[in-house]
Amino acid sequence: METIVALASAPMKSALSIIRLSGDDCFQVVSKVFSKDLTNCKKREVHFGFLKDGVKNIDQVVLITYVAPHSFTGENSVEIMCHGSMLIVNQIITILIQKGARMAVNGEFSSRAYLNGKIDLIQAEGINDMINATSEEAKEMSMFALSGETSKIFLPIREKIGELLAKIEVNIDYPEYEDIAEISKIEVISVCSQIKSDLADLINTGERNRVYLDGVKVAIVGKPNVGKSSLLNALINEEKAIVTDIAGTTRDVVEGKFNLNGVPVYLYDTAGLHESDDKIEQIGINKAKEIINKSDLVLFVVDETGIDNHLFDLIKDKKHLIVFNKSDILKVQDGHSIYVSAIKHDIKPLLDGMIKMLELDEVSVRPSFTNARQIGLLKQIVSHIDIAIRDAKADEPSDLISASLMIAYNFSLDLLGESNKNDLTNEIFSRFCVGK
């Protein structure tokens, strides 16, 4: 394949930068600008020398050569460690393109690793999740995928579908062989039911563990001047939102983020909900209502004046917590509601309530299928296993049952990326950064 090149490290000033090349003739391309000949490399080697533009030195660098198939992509590869000036990086990439390489597109290195059988599709998606991880738990989830642990938990299920399908197909295609045991409909129902149960566990775990990667959206709403902005500041431990005793200070949505039990929580401090003739303030109020609809949890903040039933009607159908703020001045507390003092950062009861309401205490870090593509395919497999069970119970012909199992098996291949590789590549790998 043609040689591609891209910056693999962050595009910023640093002590060192890494430029990556991969392709059949990458050693020849680099040799045209390096002070040593790399064309005869037979194994992984480290080289020290100068990159040149004609007789002019561009930079003093360290090169690592990887000989196919012993590289990330499975192709001949070179990693160039140069000084971390973006001027130098751009000069090096420009001269390498002039000598025969081309700029890589998003995710092309990972795409080549996948197409060359170095990683499966779950591992490839794990790379992208690793780069985007915002917590230790999200990083661990991504590492399970990258190391192949996530793929391993599905392989027994795929094998069960394949074995069952093979038995049925043998009975259909070779009925004359008496030494081949005929598989009964009862056995089909039993095996399919076990497969369905195993898939349900994977789907349930995956949907719960998605929160480590996607996070949760939490809206902070209430009347003006009940302490919403103070609560946001206390939750993120930062003075981000402006706090005054003037009602209507917050006119737009103020966003913040913090980590709760390893899950990213995206906070939205909204404008105080009330009737207003101020056009700018009304825009903020309308945005607040939009945020409520999009949130996974609403914190309905009230003060010593109590709950406004009209405002409560806006959030009562959403998952919500009623939070009494200014607990330091509240004279009566019922012992059942959540009481906090945002101004004093006394918010532990709220954090505990959020963990319970969002069921974050029941989420555990383990190998699981977490993105929409993976969970969608698992559900497709379940639907066709269901059809096979239904047809077996109705004593339908074996070839009809086989057809449903074949569709389920093909979806299982799609999950790991073992079929239609070229169709999947552009859609999935376009989401990656260029150097990956």
Rosetta blueprint (number, residue, H / E / L):
1 M L
2 E L
3 T L
4 I E
5 V E
6 A E
7 L E
8 A L
9 S L
10 A L
11 P L
12 M L
13 K L
14 S L
15 A L
16 L E
17 S E
18 I E
19 I E
20 R E
21 L E
22 S E
23 G L
24 D L
25 D L
26 C H
27 F H
28 Q H
29 V H
30 V H
31 S H
32 K L
33 V L
34 F E
35 S L
36 K L
37 D L
38 L L
39 T L
40 N L
41 C L
42 K L
43 K L
44 R L
45 E E
46 V E
47 H E
48 F E
49 G E
50 F E
51 L E
52 K E
53 D E
54 G L
55 V L
56 K E
57 N E
58 I E
59 D E
60 Q E
61 V E
62 V E
63 L E
64 I E
65 T E
66 Y E
67 V L
68 A L
69 P L
70 H L
71 S L
72 F L
73 T L
74 G L
75 E L
76 N L
77 S E
78 V E
79 E E
80 I E
81 M E
82 C E
83 H E
84 G L
85 S L
86 M H
87 L H
88 I H
89 V H
90 N H
91 Q H
92 I H
93 I H
94 T H
95 I H
96 L H
97 I H
98 Q H
99 K L
100 G L
101 A L
102 R E
103 M E
104 A L
105 V L
106 N L
107 G L
108 E H
109 F H
110 S H
111 S H
112 R H
113 A H
114 Y H
115 L H
116 N L
117 G L
118 K L
119 I L
120 D L
121 L H
122 I H
123 Q H
124 A H
125 E H
126 G H
127 I H
128 N H
129 D H
130 M H
131 I H
132 N H
133 A L
134 T L
135 S L
136 E H
137 E H
138 A H
139 K H
140 E H
141 M H
142 S H
143 M H
144 F H
145 A H
146 L H
147 S H
148 G L
149 E H
150 T H
151 S H
152 K H
153 I H
154 F H
155 L H
156 P H
157 I H
158 R H
159 E H
160 K H
161 I H
162 G H
163 E H
164 L H
165 L H
166 A H
167 K H
168 I H
169 E H
170 V H
171 N H
172 I H
173 D H
174 Y L
175 P L
176 E L
177 Y L
178 E L
179 D L
180 I L
181 A L
182 E L
183 I L
184 S L
185 K H
186 I H
187 E H
188 V H
189 I H
190 S H
191 V H
192 C H
193 S H
194 Q H
195 I H
196 K H
197 S H
198 D H
199 L H
200 A H
201 D H
202 L H
203 I H
204 N H
205 T H
206 G H
207 E H
208 R H
209 N H
210 R H
211 V H
212 Y H
213 L H
214 D H
215 G L
216 V E
217 K E
218 V E
219 A E
220 I E
221 V E
222 G E
223 K L
224 P L
225 N L
226 V L
227 G L
228 K H
229 S H
230 S H
231 L H
232 L H
233 N H
234 A H
235 L H
236 I H
237 N L
238 E L
239 E L
240 K L
241 A L
242 I L
243 V L
244 T L
245 D L
246 I L
247 A L
248 G L
249 T L
250 T L
251 R L
252 D L
253 V L
254 V E
255 E E
256 G E
257 K E
258 F E
259 N E
260 L E
261 N L
262 G L
263 V E
264 P E
265 V E
266 Y E
267 L E
268 Y E
269 D E
270 T L
271 A L
272 G L
273 L L
274 H L
275 E L
276 S L
277 D L
278 D L
279 K H
280 I H
281 E H
282 Q H
283 I H
284 G H
285 I H
286 N H
287 K H
288 A H
289 K H
290 E H
291 I H
292 I H
293 N H
294 K H
295 S L
296 D L
297 L E
298 V E
299 L E
300 F E
301 V E
302 V E
303 D L
304 E L
305 T L
306 G L
307 I L
308 D L
309 N H
310 H H
311 L H
312 F H
313 D H
314 L H
315 I H
316 K L
317 D L
318 K L
319 K L
320 H E
321 L E
322 I E
323 V E
324 F E
325 N L
326 K L
327 S L
328 D L
329 I L
330 L L
331 K L
332 V L
333 Q L
334 D L
335 G L
336 H L
337 S L
338 I E
339 Y E
340 V L
341 S E
342 A H
343 I H
344 K H
345 H L
346 D E
347 I L
348 K H
349 P H
350 L H
351 L H
352 D H
353 G H
354 M H
355 I H
356 K H
357 M H
358 L L
359 E L
360 L H
361 D H
362 E H
363 V L
364 S L
365 V L
366 R L
367 P L
368 S L
369 F L
370 T L
371 N L
372 A H
373 R H
374 Q H
375 I H
376 G H
377 L H
378 L H
379 K H
380 Q H
381 I H
382 V H
383 S H
384 H H
385 I H
386 D H
387 I H
388 A H
389 I H
390 R H
391 D H
392 A H
393 K H
394 A L
395 D L
396 E L
397 P L
398 S H
399 D H
400 L H
401 I H
402 S H
403 A H
404 S H
405 L H
406 M H
407 I H
408 A H
409 Y H
410 N H
411 F H
412 S H
413 L H
414 D H
415 L H
416 L H
417 G L
418 E L
419 S L
420 N L
421 K H
422 N H
423 D H
424 L H
425 T H
426 N H
427 E H
428 I H
429 F H
430 S L
431 R L
432 F L
433 C L
434 V L
435 G L
436 K L
